[in-house]
Amino acid sequence: MSSVHHKIIKHKIGLLNLAAELGNVSRACKVMGFSRDTFYRYQAAVETGGVEALIDANRRKPNIKNRVEEATEAAILAFALEQPAFGQVRVSNELRKRGIFVSPSGVRSVWLRQNLESFKKRLSALEKHIAETGAVLTEAQVQALEKKQEDDVAQGEIETAHPGYLGSQDTFYVGTLKVWDEFTSKPSSTLIPSGQQRSCIPTKHQLHQLICSMTGYCRSLLNRVWALFAF
């Protein structure tokens, strides 16, 4: 028995024991926060099925009445292997042509129960089916498997020790300002989507040159202040 079930049963048994100790069902229910109907339901469950009967039944059990017929489900599964690249809408349409009427949502419900809701999962099921039965592939199945092989090939990928281990840098022209000559942007990033930095730097720095009059030499008056104080 899991720890969760143990805690549930312990809480319910506590209600029954408290009622027996107090000799008053109403008072025990008030203290424990239960209704009298709940108390008598627990009591009847213990009398008929023992303590294990106090475990809550799974409320997420599927409603079998809402499922498609077994023949329809078998047709959906067979078509998933026949045309693994088809989506739920197209599968529903193709099955209608064969006289099997099922909605796209019904197709997806079957896929979810059988773990076939994605293209890759249907291809994996097809590969397993071929390995077990040795069936001859159709042209559509061959194309689907070839597409999977192409997608599995790494394109422009490189293996690194950890995120941030490898960085990249690029430079491109941004524009020209009057004070400085040309500006370039140098974005640098670690090779993960979230990390990126960018900085703008001048490509040509003014040099501080002193002449005999002890003033800074620069090419224009616009650059004079910058030239005197930038090193």
JOKAJO-V451886 format. One record per pair of residues at least 12 apart in sequence whose C-alpha atoms are under 7 Angstrom apart, sorted by the first residue. I is the first residue (numbers start at 1). J is the second residue. Records with the same first field share a line. If there is no record, write none. Layout:
I: J / J
//
This chain:
5: 55
9: 54 / 55
15: 28 / 32
42: 54
72: 100
73: 110
76: 107
80: 122
81: 122 / 126
82: 141
83: 140 / 141
84: 119 / 122 / 123
85: 119 / 144
88: 104 / 107 / 108
89: 104
92: 104 / 107
123: 145
163: 192
164: 190 / 191
166: 190 / 191
167: 189 / 190 / 191
168: 188 / 189 / 190 / 191
169: 186 / 187 / 188 / 189
170: 186 / 187 / 188
171: 184 / 185 / 186 / 187
172: 184 / 185 / 186
173: 185
179: 222 / 223
180: 202
181: 202 / 204
182: 202 / 203
183: 200 / 201 / 202 / 203
184: 200 / 201 / 202 / 203
185: 198 / 199 / 200 / 201
186: 198 / 199 / 200
187: 199
206: 227
207: 227 / 231
208: 227 / 228 / 231
216: 228
//
